[in-house]
Amino acid sequence: MTIVGAAVLALGATAGPASAAPGDNARITTGYEHTCTIPTDGTLWCWGGNFSGAIGDGTTTNRTAPVRIGNATNWASVDAGTLYNCAVRTDGTLWCWGSNHNGQLGDGTTTTRNAPVRVGDATTWASVSAGDSHTCATRTDGTLWCWGFNRFGQLGIDSAPYYTTAPVRVGTATNWAGVTTGFAHTCATRTDGTLWCWGDSRTGQLGLGILSYRTTPAQVGTETTWTDVTAGYLFTCGVRAAGTLWCWGDNGYGQLGMSGGYQTVPTQVGAATTWSGVNVGDISACASRTDGSLWCWGNNMAGQLGDGTTTTRNTPTRVGDASTWTGNVAVSYHGCSLRADESLWCWGNNGSGQLGDGTTTQRPTPARVALA
């Protein structure tokens, strides 16, 4: 699933929601039970559950510590879907790997891949977002492309193929800035700061005030100040230029950051005006503030909120007292984030080694991860 925005965009459906230009959030991403990161040297590292080949090291062996993927040093951004990943290189090429049962890798097949495979021959890819079983990406010419599962219209192409195995252009607009994919819905921002969503909205996750579907992009309200938007399992959250945080869709675990039931239109979370970015996963969310603090809320069954407990939270709860967290945060049933000193920290579920600490021990607070 990916975090996106008109200015700084990126990543993780069931796990997660990349960027119009690789932004802070494009460097760390969490899938259902795996993690990938791009350090400043442009290398790519992944670890955790690997039965679908999501690690990308040519095997299906789980890894409890980070392993380097290939020899390339020009990776720019990466986004994890539930059981697969896609990433953009600085040369504008797009690569995907892992589960491919609905064509979500975009390589023209439904063959699972345990190492990165190139998507077509274009060299103008700018950002990518991997969902549960569908993927969307933007190009440098401002066009938007989607592929994979389409049962709920999440590809935005106003037609009814069950799935597509190669990128298909969405409409004719040439001012798309970034895109984020959830379980069966998609949202994207344009360079004018508007927000558009499509696909499944049975719990209001499109923000259109409906409980049905849309097979083509529909504008969410009239606001022109969206800077960061991210789609989760059945909900969506975003940040506006004024530093306010908004969420909508399902709220069964407090993942909207408020009490009450589902919301069919964007609803402000609290009164703070210092939010700088947000990332949501299955049924949990984390967001950063301009003071360098990190806050999480929603489902906490595996300690993925990082607050030292397994208590579900329906309001943003601060993660420790550190004030050096960057906007580089991702959450699923585990969470990871970067600090200003480039150190990487993870917490939450670790049954497949997705925390990268060499163990399979669950951790309810952030622990530092060392790249070999």
WOCOR-V525967 format. One record per residue. N is the residue number from 0. PHI is phi as a letter, one per 40 degrees, with the letter a starting at -180 (none if undefined). OMEGA is omega as a letter, one per 40 degrees, with the letter a starting at -180 (* if undefined). NEAR is the number of other C-alpha atoms within 8 Angstrom. Layout:
N|PHI|OMEGA|NEAR + N|PHI|OMEGA|NEAR
This chain:
0|none|a|24 + 1|a|i|23 + 2|c|a|23 + 3|b|i|20 + 4|a|a|18 + 5|c|a|16 + 6|b|i|8 + 7|b|a|14 + 8|b|i|20 + 9|i|a|22 + 10|c|*|23 + 11|none|*|25 + 12|none|a|21 + 13|d|i|16 + 14|b|i|21 + 15|b|*|27 + 16|none|*|24 + 17|none|a|22 + 18|b|i|22 + 19|c|i|20 + 20|b|a|8 + 21|d|a|15 + 22|b|a|12 + 23|d|a|11 + 24|c|a|17 + 25|c|a|18 + 26|b|i|13 + 27|a|a|18 + 28|a|a|18 + 29|b|i|20 + 30|c|a|17 + 31|c|i|13 + 32|a|i|17 + 33|a|a|17 + 34|b|i|15 + 35|b|i|15 + 36|a|i|11 + 37|b|i|15 + 38|c|a|9 + 39|c|a|5 + 40|c|i|7 + 41|g|i|11 + 42|c|a|14 + 43|b|a|14 + 44|b|i|12 + 45|b|i|14 + 46|a|i|19 + 47|h|a|18 + 48|c|a|14 + 49|a|a|14 + 50|c|i|8 + 51|b|a|12 + 52|g|a|18 + 53|c|i|16 + 54|c|i|18 + 55|g|a|14 + 56|c|i|11 + 57|g|a|7 + 58|b|i|10 + 59|b|a|10 + 60|c|i|7 + 61|c|i|11 + 62|b|a|14 + 63|c|i|15 + 64|b|a|13 + 65|d|i|12 + 66|b|i|11 + 67|c|a|10 + 68|b|i|11 + 69|g|a|6 + 70|b|a|6 + 71|c|i|8 + 72|b|a|8 + 73|b|i|10 + 74|c|a|14 + 75|b|a|13 + 76|a|a|16 + 77|a|i|20 + 78|b|a|22 + 79|c|i|23 + 80|c|a|22 + 81|c|a|16 + 82|b|a|14 + 83|a|i|17 + 84|a|i|13 + 85|b|a|16 + 86|a|i|13 + 87|b|i|16 + 88|b|a|11 + 89|c|i|8 + 90|c|i|7 + 91|g|i|11 + 92|c|a|14 + 93|b|a|14 + 94|b|i|11 + 95|b|i|14 + 96|a|a|18 + 97|h|a|17 + 98|c|a|14 + 99|a|a|15 + 100|c|i|9 + 101|b|i|12 + 102|g|a|20 + 103|c|i|16 + 104|c|i|17 + 105|g|a|15 + 106|c|i|11 + 107|g|a|7 + 108|b|i|8 + 109|b|a|11 + 110|c|i|8 + 111|c|a|11 + 112|b|i|13 + 113|b|i|15 + 114|a|a|13 + 115|d|i|9 + 116|b|a|9 + 117|c|i|10 + 118|c|a|13 + 119|g|a|7 + 120|b|i|6 + 121|c|i|9 + 122|b|a|8 + 123|b|i|10 + 124|c|a|14 + 125|b|a|14 + 126|a|i|17 + 127|a|i|20 + 128|b|i|22 + 129|b|a|22 + 130|b|i|22 + 131|c|i|16 + 132|a|i|15 + 133|b|a|18 + 134|b|i|14 + 135|b|a|15 + 136|a|i|14 + 137|b|i|17 + 138|b|a|12 + 139|c|i|9 + 140|c|i|7 + 141|g|i|11 + 142|c|a|14 + 143|b|a|14 + 144|b|i|11 + 145|b|i|14 + 146|a|a|18 + 147|h|a|17 + 148|c|a|14 + 149|b|a|15 + 150|d|a|9 + 151|b|i|10 + 152|g|a|19 + 153|c|i|15 + 154|c|i|17 + 155|g|a|14 + 156|b|i|11 + 157|f|i|7 + 158|a|a|6 + 159|b|i|7 + 160|c|i|7 + 161|c|i|7 + 162|a|i|11 + 163|b|a|15 + 164|b|i|15 + 165|a|a|12 + 166|d|i|9 + 167|b|a|9 + 168|c|i|10 + 169|c|i|12 + 170|g|a|7 + 171|b|a|6 + 172|c|i|8 + 173|b|i|8 + 174|b|i|10 + 175|c|a|14 + 176|b|a|15 + 177|a|a|18 + 178|a|i|22 + 179|b|a|22 + 180|b|i|23 + 181|b|i|19 + 182|c|i|12 + 183|a|i|16 + 184|a|a|17 + 185|b|i|15 + 186|b|a|15 + 187|a|i|15 + 188|b|i|18 + 189|b|a|12 + 190|c|i|9 + 191|c|i|8 + 192|g|i|12 + 193|c|a|14 + 194|b|a|14 + 195|b|i|11 + 196|b|i|14 + 197|a|a|19 + 198|h|a|17 + 199|c|i|14 + 200|b|a|17 + 201|c|i|9 + 202|b|i|12 + 203|g|a|19 + 204|c|i|16 + 205|c|i|21 + 206|g|a|15 + 207|c|a|11 + 208|g|a|8 + 209|b|i|11 + 210|b|a|9 + 211|a|a|8 + 212|b|i|12 + 213|b|a|12 + 214|c|i|14 + 215|b|a|12 + 216|d|i|9 + 217|b|a|9 + 218|c|i|10 + 219|c|a|12 + 220|g|a|6 + 221|b|a|6 + 222|c|i|9 + 223|b|a|8 + 224|b|i|10 + 225|c|i|16 + 226|b|a|15 + 227|a|a|16 + 228|b|a|18 + 229|a|a|20 + 230|b|i|23 + 231|b|a|20 + 232|c|i|14 + 233|b|i|15 + 234|a|a|19 + 235|a|i|14 + 236|b|i|16 + 237|a|i|14 + 238|b|i|16 + 239|b|a|12 + 240|d|a|8 + 241|c|i|7 + 242|g|i|11 + 243|c|a|14 + 244|b|a|14 + 245|b|i|12 + 246|b|i|14 + 247|a|a|18 + 248|h|a|18 + 249|c|a|14 + 250|b|a|13 + 251|c|a|7 + 252|b|a|11 + 253|g|a|16 + 254|c|i|17 + 255|c|i|16 + 256|g|a|13 + 257|a|i|10 + 258|c|i|9 + 259|h|a|6 + 260|c|a|7 + 261|c|i|11 + 262|b|a|14 + 263|c|i|15 + 264|b|i|11 + 265|d|a|10 + 266|b|a|8 + 267|c|i|9 + 268|c|a|12 + 269|g|a|6 + 270|b|a|6 + 271|c|i|9 + 272|b|a|8 + 273|b|i|10 + 274|c|a|14 + 275|b|a|11 + 276|a|a|11 + 277|a|i|18 + 278|b|i|19 + 279|b|i|21 + 280|b|a|20 + 281|d|a|13 + 282|b|i|14 + 283|b|a|18 + 284|a|i|14 + 285|b|a|16 + 286|a|i|14 + 287|b|i|16 + 288|b|a|11 + 289|c|i|8 + 290|c|i|7 + 291|g|i|11 + 292|c|a|14 + 293|b|a|14 + 294|b|i|11 + 295|b|a|14 + 296|a|a|18 + 297|h|a|17 + 298|c|a|14 + 299|b|a|15 + 300|c|a|9 + 301|b|a|11 + 302|g|a|20 + 303|c|i|18 + 304|c|i|20 + 305|g|a|16 + 306|c|i|11 + 307|g|a|7 + 308|b|i|8 + 309|b|a|11 + 310|c|i|8 + 311|c|a|11 + 312|b|i|14 + 313|b|i|13 + 314|b|i|11 + 315|d|a|10 + 316|b|a|10 + 317|c|i|10 + 318|c|a|13 + 319|g|a|8 + 320|b|i|6 + 321|c|i|9 + 322|b|a|8 + 323|b|i|10 + 324|c|i|14 + 325|c|i|12 + 326|c|a|13 + 327|c|a|13 + 328|b|i|17 + 329|a|a|17 + 330|a|i|19 + 331|b|i|19 + 332|c|i|17 + 333|a|a|18 + 334|b|i|15 + 335|a|i|16 + 336|a|i|14 + 337|b|i|14 + 338|b|a|12 + 339|c|i|8 + 340|c|i|5 + 341|g|i|7 + 342|c|a|9 + 343|b|a|11 + 344|b|i|12 + 345|b|a|15 + 346|a|i|19 + 347|h|a|17 + 348|c|a|15 + 349|a|a|16 + 350|c|i|9 + 351|b|i|12 + 352|g|a|20 + 353|c|i|18 + 354|c|i|18 + 355|g|a|15 + 356|c|i|11 + 357|g|a|7 + 358|b|i|8 + 359|b|a|11 + 360|c|i|8 + 361|c|a|11 + 362|b|a|12 + 363|c|i|15 + 364|b|a|13 + 365|c|i|10 + 366|b|a|9 + 367|c|i|9 + 368|b|i|11 + 369|b|i|8 + 370|c|a|7 + 371|c|*|4
